[in-house]
């Protein structure tokens, strides 16, 4: 029972072309990277895909993206936004095998995240994990949370950790700083760190940018030993 690979993607609603409408082309590169990461993950022949997404306090769950202006139904189970976009990516890939949704609160402390990751990695013989999470929403003056000069450094640490890969660096992310910087993905990345354990992985960082003042990363991890 082990984690054979992971894909890390962000979860902006604009990733869905119907939501982006005329601006869809602006995220073509990001969308292509997400598709590539998920495709590579599924090529590892997992017997279970675990979708890890975060949920903010009091965040509603939905089974469509109607609240974003276009009624795009996704799956059957109401989910918070991160998991909803993750499910859209999975459906887009054509995956029809077993899928487990795991929602972790953005406020979860580090040990809870690591413990959840270890348990999830043990759920089947070949577990693939799709990890959804945005970086800081304070990367520019036009960002949702306005500019915080600490945001660039925090996101750079995440990008390096995802591209290395370095589960220890993900584990070391400060939950309080992440909260101050409006980072949505911290807890999900630490679930990944727990799932990775002592395994050896090859990694590739496919995307690292902040087109709307929010840090977006796409990465893939593949077990090597």
N, C-alpha and C positions, 0 to 999 in steps of 0.2 A: 504494500500500500504506500504509494508515494506520489509526489507532485512531479509530473513529467514535463510540465511547461506552463508558462503564463503569458498572457497578453495584457498590457496595461493601456487603457484608453481614457480620454476625457469624456464628459457627458453634456456638452452644450446642446440644447434642443435644436439649434441651427444645424447640427450635424445631419438632421433629417431633411432632405431636399424640399419636401412639401412645406415644411415650416419656414425654411430659408427663402423659398420662392425666388424672386429675382436676384437675391444675394447668394444663391446656392453655390455659384462658382467660386466665391471667396474662400470657401472651405473645401474645395475639391481636393487639394493636397492633403489636408487632414483626413478627409473621408477615405481617400485612397490608402493612406497609411494604416488607418484603423482596419479597413478591409483586409489589407495584407497581413497585419498582425494576427487577426482572428483566423484567417485562412491557414497561416503557418501553424497556429496553435492546434487547429483541428486536424492538420496533416500528421500530427503525432499519434493519431489513432487512440484517443482517450476513450475510456469506458464511462467516464462521467465528466461533464463540464460543470464547474462551480462558478456561478456568477456572483461576484462580490461587489456590493454597492453600499454607499453610505446614506444615512438619513439624518437630516438636521432636526433639532427639537421642534415638535409640532408640525413637521412637514407632512402634507397630505400624501396619500397614495392614490394612484390612478391606473387605469388600464388603457388609457389613450392619451394623446397629446392635444386634446380638444382645448384645454386651457391656454394653449399657445397659439390658438387661432385656426388650426386645421385639425379636424378629427381623424387622426391617424391611430387606429386601434392597434394595440401591441399585446399579443398573448392573451391570456385569460385572467391572470392574477393581478390585482391592483398592486402597484409597486411605487416606491419613491422614484424621483427623477433619474438618479444615477443608474439604478437597476433597470428602469424602463428603457433608457437609451441602450444599455447593455443588452437587454433582451432584443431590441430592434437590430442590433449588430449581429446577434446570434441568428435570429430569423433570417436576416439578409444573407447570411453565409450558407443557408440551406441545411444547417444542422438539425437532425431529427432524433438524435439520441438522448440519453438521460441528461436532464438539466436541473441543477439545484440552485435556487436563489438563496443567497445569504446576505442579509442586511445588517450592517454594523452602524451604530450611532456615531455621528461625527464627534461626540463627546466621550466616546469609549477610551478608557485609559490604556496605556501601552500593554500591560500584561493581559488584559482581556483580549486585545487584538491578536497578540501572539498565540494565546491559548486557542482562540477560535481557529487560527490558521493551522495549527498542528492537528486539531480535530478534523478539519475539512480535508486536509491532505491524507488522512487515514480513512476516508469514506469509501474508497475503492482502490483497485489495484493500479489504475492509471488515471490519475486525476489531472485535468487541465483546468486552469483558473483564469477567468476573464475578470480583471480588476479595473473597476471604473472609478475615476477620481480626477478632479480638477486641482490645479495648483492655486497659487494666491490670486485672489480677485482684486489685488491692489497694486498692479504692475504699472499703471499709468494714471494720469489725471482723469482720463475718461473711463477708467475701470469702475465696476460697480461699487467698489469700496474706496475709491479715490486712491491716490498714490501714497505708498508707504515705502520708504527707501530700503527697508529690510526685505522687501518681497523678492527682489531680483536675486539676492544672495540665497534666500531660502529655496527658491525654485531651482537655482543652479545646483544646490546640494542634492535635491531630488533627482534632477536630470542625470547627474554623475552616478548616483546610486543605482538608478534604473538601467543605465547603460553599461555598468561595470561587469556584472551586477554586484551589489553590496547590500545584503540583507541587514548587516549590522548598522549601516548608515541610515537605513530606513527605520530601524528600531530606535535609533537615537534621536529621531525627529521630536521636537518639543511640542507636546499637544497645546500648551498655552500660547506659544508663539504662533503655531498654526492657526489657532482660533482667532488670534488678533489680526492675522493676515488674511482671514476669510478663505482658508485652504479647505476645500471640500474633500480631498482625497487622502489626508493623512492616515486616518484609521484603516482605510482599505489597503493602503500600501503596507501598513504594519501587519495586517492579516497575511498579506503575501510573504512578508519576512518570516512570520511564524510558520507558514506552510513550507517555505524553502528549507528551513532547518539547516542541517549541515550539508545539504546536497550541493553539488558543483554544477553550475549552469553557465552556458554561453549566452550572451545577451547582445541585443542590438537596440540602440535608441533610434527610432525612425522619425520622430518628430519632437521638436522642442521650440515652442514659440508662444507668443501671447497676442494674438491678432486683435482681441477686444479688451486688452488689459487684464486678461485672465490667463494664467499659465496652463498650457495644454501639453501633455506628453503622450507619446505612443512608443511602447517598447515591447520587445518579445524576449522571453527567457526559455531556453531549452535545456533540459537535464543532460549532462554529459557523463556523470559518474555518480 
